[in-house]
């Protein structure tokens, strides 16, 4: 990461945008694993954008991509679980799309995201 001062806000902003993108892209008719794959693909794309903004498009390495994508995933999961999952708006949206509200927070997913953030390190 060439510019950690720029990287943190970029990751935070993209991480807050990702849950909305995933909500638009997931469908009720798809299997759960398909919707999870969509979320992962959006995080990887956001990670690539974050690396391009932070270090430049020529600096896209696997390590940088995984670090940024993991951090964005962690921010997105945390934002979703803390600020959005328990809201009446989310319950209505999930009921409209899936027929019933989704299951509660996946602690393992949030912890995996936290490990990714710690992997970014200074």
Buried (B, 14 or more C-beta within 10 A) or exposed (E): BEEEEBBBEBBBBBBBBBBBBBBEEBEEEEEEEEBBEBBEEBBBBBBBBBBBBBBEEEEBEEEBBBBBBBBBBBBBBBBBBEEBBEEEEBBEBBEEBBEEBBEEBEEEBBEBBBEBBEEBEE
